[in-house]
Amino acid sequence: MSEESIQTSLKLFIVLSRAHRAITERVNRTIQKNGLNPTEFAVLELLYHKGDQPLQQIGGKILLASGSITYVVDKLEKKELLRRVACPNDRRVTFAQITEEGKAFMKDIFPEHSESIDELMSVLSEEEKATAIDLLKKLGLSAGKF
């Protein structure tokens, strides 16, 4: 590897990290303004769009350690946004299920969330967004192999 290649790779890493941090901070402000932390929102968003989920699988779907899931689910249950439901076929499995209150809450706040993300991404053309998706997917898949 040439010194130029290394320097360009380091610059890409820094730019990508700073962009991720700036975007995440902006999105998290919108989420927190609605009384949730980003992890609570991620769990609710998963249940809102994908339906009931086994508690044991939520962490992998939203990139959260399984030990933290119980804490987050407890908090959302206290807010009456989700409930635990026992699996009728396997007593070892418990599902998280969004409540009607949770659905109404997400129906109310999700449009603002998605519009905020669209606004953040609006500096890119549709073609640039597609290119960025392809390049970042390629980078992520490659990094996952190491």
N, C-alpha and C positions, 0 to 999 in steps of 0.2 A: 504494500500500500504506500502510495506517495504521501508526502507531507501535505500537499494540497488537498488530497482526498480526505485525510484525517481532519484537517481544519474545516473543510466544508461539512463533514459529518458532525463535528462538534457544534458548528453554527446552526445546522438544522435541528439538532437536539435542543439547543437553547431556545431557538425560535418556537419550536413545537411545544416545549414545556411552558414557555411564557404565554403562548396563545391559549393552551389548555387551562392554565391557571386563571387567566383573565376571563375567559368564557365561563368557566365553572363558578367563579366568584359572582359574576353577574347573574347567572341562572339561579344560584343558591340564594341570592338576595330576594328574588321573586318568590321562591319557595318559602323562605323563612318569614316573609311578610304575611304569608297565609297560615302561620302558626305551626309549620312542620319543619323538621330538619331534613336535609337531603336524603338520608337513609329512609326515614319514614315515608317521604314522598315516593321514593323508588319502589318501596314495597306496595304502597297503595296504587301506584301507576301500573305495576305488574298485575295486580289483582283486577284492577279496573279494565285493563285491555285483554288479559289472558284468562280471567276467571280464577276459580279456586286453585290453590297451589299447596302441595304438601310442604309443611314447615321445613322439612329436611332439605328441600330442593331450592328454596327461595334464595339462600345465600349464594349459591352458584349462579343463579340467574341475574342477580344484581351486584355480583362481585363483593360480597360481604362475608366475613367469617361467621361460621354457623353459630358460635357462641353469642354473637351479637344479635342474632335474629330473635331469640327469645325476649331479649330486652326491648327491641323495637316493636315486636308484636304486642307485648304487654302494654307499652305506651299507647299504641293505636287502639288496643282493646279498651283501655281506660277512656279514650276519647270517643269510644263507640263508633269508630270508623271501620273496624273489622271484628270478626269473631273467630274463635277456634271451633272447628267442626270435626268430630271423630269420623274416621273412615268406617263405613258399615262393614266392609269386607276384611279389614286388617286393623286390629286394635293398636298396633304399633305405629300407625300412621295418623297424623292429625293434619287437617287442612286449615289454611287461613282463607277466610271468605270475607269479601268486602260487604259491609252492611248497606242498607238502603241509604242511611245517612252518609256513609262513605261514598256511595255512588253519586249522590246529590252534590257532595262536597267536590269531588273530582270533576263532575260535569260543570260545576261553577268555575273552578280554578284552572282546569287543563287548557282551555282556549287561551288564557292569558300566558300560560307557560309556553305553549307552542308558538304563539305569536312573538313572544320575547326571543325565542330561539331563532325564529325566522328573521326577525329584525337584526339579530347579531350576524346572521349568515348572509344578509342582504348585500354586503359589500362584495360578494362573489356573484358572478353570473351563474345561470343554471349549468352551463358547460363547465365552468370552473368548479362548482360544487361536485359535479359528477367526476371530474378529474381528481379532486381532492379525496373523494370517497374511495376511488380506485387505488390511489397511491397510498393512502393511510391503511387501507385494508391489506395491501401488499406488504407494507412495512410491519403491520401487526402480526400477520400470519408468519412472516419470516422470523420475527423476534420470538414468537411462540415456539419455534423449533429449537432454540438454543437452550 
